[in-house]
Amino acid sequence: MNTPITVQYEFNAPAEKIWKALTDKNEMKSWYFTIRDFDLELGKKFDFYESCDGGKYLHRDRILEIIPNKKLKHSWAYPELSDAVTIVTWELQPEEDGTLVTLTHENIEGFEGLGETFSRTSFTEGWKSIIGHSLREYLEK
């Protein structure tokens, strides 16, 4: 069964500021990951490493959809560990007092068998920490 992970947070910041945090590699390294080859271009591939539980995991991703200040969709894969390719979608919705950020991560079932680090619970908690803590702290500084 493919049940996406969905994480939502509201921020007291305009969509344009959040969009810049999501799509400018110089901004990203302050709260997200260092992605040296990230360029906001449809079809563009980008790689980065993440340290987790003492290990480093190569992420190989590709930008699938761009709607400026509204939506960024990209693949999310671990080519050294699995052939599975998942999809991450960031959506920004203006609200009366800020912006609602919704992250959806689809098809994570493809990572089953890779261990607890790649479980639904681990991904959910990871996204909550990244968005609810790191992004919030970055936007409010």
N, C-alpha and C positions, 0 to 999 in steps of 0.2 A: 504494500500500500504506500503510495507516495503522498505523504502529508507534509506540506511545507512548514518550515519554522517561520514564524512571524513575530517580529519584535517591533514595538512602537514606543516612541517617546516624543513628547512635545517640548520644544525649545523656545525660549524667549529671544528669538533671533530671526531675521528675515531669511527667506529661502535662498537669496543670492549669497549670503554669507556662508550658509551651510553648504551650498553647491560648491563654492570655492574650496571649502575644507575637504569635500569629497573628491574633487577633480584636479586640484593643483598639487603636484607632487611635493612641492616645498612646504605646503600646508599639511599634507598628509603625514609627513614624517614627524610632525609635532604631536600627533594624537593617534595615528593608525599604524602604518608600516612604512618603511623606507622602500619606495618603489622607483628605482632610478630610471627605468625605461618606460614609465607611464606617460602616455600622451593621450589626450582626450580626442580620440579619432575612431570612428566606427570601424570595426574589424581589427583594430590594433591589438597586438598581443603584448602582454607584460608579465614579468616574472618577479617574484620576491620570496625571501625566506622569512620564516617565522620561527622563533624559538619557543618551544613548549615542552615541559617536562624534561628539560635537559637535552632535547633533540632539536634538530633544525629540519624543517619540512619545506621543500620547494613547492611553491604555488605557481602554476602556469595558467594564466587567465587571458581572456579575449573580450573586448568590448563588443556587446551585441546590440545595444540600443542607447541612444542619447536624446533626451528632450531637455534642453538647457533649463536649469533651475527647477526641474520637475522629476526627471527620471534618469537613472543610470542603471543599466543592466549589463552584467558581465558573467562569463563562465568562471568556475572555481574548480581547479583540479590539482591533484597531487601525482604528477606523471611518474615519479620514482616509486610510488606505492600502489597505484591503482589505475585502471583504464577509465574509471568513472569520471564523468564530467557533470558538475552540478551548476546551478544557476543562482546568482545573487542579484536581487533587484532592490535598489534604493529608490524610494519615492518620497517626494517633498510636497506637502499639502499646506498652503497658507491657511492659518487659523486667525481668529480675531486677535489673539495676543501673542502670535508667533508662528511657528511652523511645526507641523506634525511630520516626523520622520518615521517611515515604515520600511523595515528591511524584511525581505522575504528570501529565504534560502530553500531552494527546491532540489529534490532528487538526492538528498543525502543518504538515502538507503544504499546507494552505490558504494558507500564507504564502510558498510557493515563488514565485519571481519578484520578491520584494521586496528581494533582495540578501543579501549574506553576514550582515548583522546579524540576519536572520530565519531563518538556516539551523538545521538540527538541531544542528550542532556548536556554534553560538553559543548557542542556548537551553540545551543541556546544560551547557556551561561556565558560563553565567550562573547557572543553578540551583545548580550545585555551589558557586559562589562565594557566592551568597546564603545557602544553607543551611549548607554546610560551613565557611564562614568568618564571614560576618556574623551569622547566627543563633547559631552556636557562641560567638563572642566575646561577643555580647549576653547569652546565658544564663550564661556563666561569669564575668561581671564581678562 
